[in-house]
Amino acid sequence: MCDTYGNTERVSRNNKYDLEERTALFGEAVIEFARSLPKDVINLELVKQIVRSGTSIGANYMEADGAESKKDFRHKIAICKKEAKETKHWLRMIVKANPERKEQCRVLWQEAQELTLIFSSILSSSRRNKKEK
């Protein structure tokens, strides 16, 4: 199976829903994409931003996985969601600055959107469980 970014056999079927691996692969894809952009005054700033937001999704997920409390867990998951949404914004700006990269950005944007939805679902479930107790 190919991962979301066209790399070969890096993600097995069993890991499809492994968020630790999925967010790490996404961060790696963002880094590879950022390296491929032309180095001009606009892209340099956009690259800094997208690398920060795109790689911090996985870092914050790792923190959520090791959270010390349910409140801490919810907070870290909310940050994951926020960073995924921010990454979508930077991808939009990169397309504006590099229209020829629209398709690559679309693929990354789609994964950022899926991650946003996943973290939204985790947050909703976590909050619902909090209210039930």
HURA-V189705 format. One record per residue. N is the residue number from 0. PHI is phi as a letter, one per 30 degrees, with the letter a starting at -180 (none if undefined). OMEGA is omega in whole degrees, -180 to 180 (NA if undefined). Layout:
{{N:PHI:OMEGA} {N:PHI:OMEGA}}
This chain:
{{0:none:175} {1:d:175} {2:d:-175} {3:e:-171} {4:c:177} {5:i:177} {6:d:-175} {7:d:169} {8:h:179} {9:d:-179} {10:b:177} {11:d:179} {12:e:-179} {13:d:-178} {14:c:-176} {15:e:-177} {16:c:177} {17:d:-175} {18:d:178} {19:d:180} {20:d:-177} {21:d:180} {22:d:176} {23:d:178} {24:d:178} {25:d:178} {26:e:178} {27:d:179} {28:d:177} {29:d:179} {30:d:-180} {31:d:179} {32:d:-179} {33:d:179} {34:d:-176} {35:d:-178} {36:d:175} {37:e:-178} {38:c:175} {39:b:-173} {40:e:-180} {41:d:-178} {42:d:-180} {43:e:179} {44:d:180} {45:d:180} {46:d:178} {47:e:-177} {48:d:-176} {49:d:177} {50:d:178} {51:d:-176} {52:d:-176} {53:d:179} {54:d:-179} {55:d:177} {56:e:180} {57:d:180} {58:d:179} {59:d:175} {60:d:177} {61:d:177} {62:d:178} {63:d:-180} {64:d:179} {65:c:-176} {66:e:-178} {67:d:179} {68:a:177} {69:d:178} {70:d:178} {71:d:178} {72:e:-179} {73:d:-180} {74:d:-179} {75:d:177} {76:d:177} {77:d:177} {78:d:176} {79:e:180} {80:d:-179} {81:d:-179} {82:d:177} {83:d:178} {84:d:179} {85:d:179} {86:d:177} {87:d:179} {88:d:-178} {89:d:176} {90:d:177} {91:d:180} {92:d:178} {93:d:177} {94:d:179} {95:d:-179} {96:d:-175} {97:b:-175} {98:e:-180} {99:d:180} {100:c:-176} {101:e:-177} {102:d:177} {103:d:179} {104:d:180} {105:d:180} {106:d:178} {107:d:179} {108:d:-180} {109:d:178} {110:d:177} {111:d:177} {112:d:179} {113:d:177} {114:d:177} {115:e:-180} {116:d:178} {117:d:-179} {118:d:174} {119:d:180} {120:d:178} {121:d:179} {122:d:180} {123:d:180} {124:d:-180} {125:d:179} {126:d:179} {127:d:179} {128:d:179} {129:d:-178} {130:d:-178} {131:d:-176} {132:d:NA}}
